[in-house]
């Protein structure tokens, strides 16, 4: 006796596969001393002293400003292409707005005695020319005398 097939030969295929949402993993908390300082909202990176600045990691070919939270110092730390770090320390002071602004002179003025006038320079040049002529004359006489002795 033949029984009829009550089920279709194929099952329906779903248009889109069902995926599970990935579960975000939390990174383990690092100790406060070994974690590099993170920039605040203003873009300033605060470190604790020179030791904190030295331990701050810098990517190759970059320079960062590190602000000391203990002193009035800014550290400029940079790394070259090979990742070798170098650091410069800058001290800063806050100016008092009520005091008059005094700018440092661009150059130190030299006393007038250290300069030579054009006339003095020409006189020395003429004296050197006369001495050269005298030397040439003396050397010429000695050489003439040597030639006479050789003959």
Buried (B, 14 or more C-beta within 10 A) or exposed (E): EEEEEEEEEEEEEEEEEEEEEEEEEEEEEEEEEEEEBEEEEEEEBBBEEBEBBEEBEBEEEEEBEBBBEEEEBBBBBBBEEEEEEEBEBEEEEEEEEEEEEEEEEEEEEEEEEEEEEEEEEEEEEEEEEEEEEEEEEEEEEEEEEEEEEEE
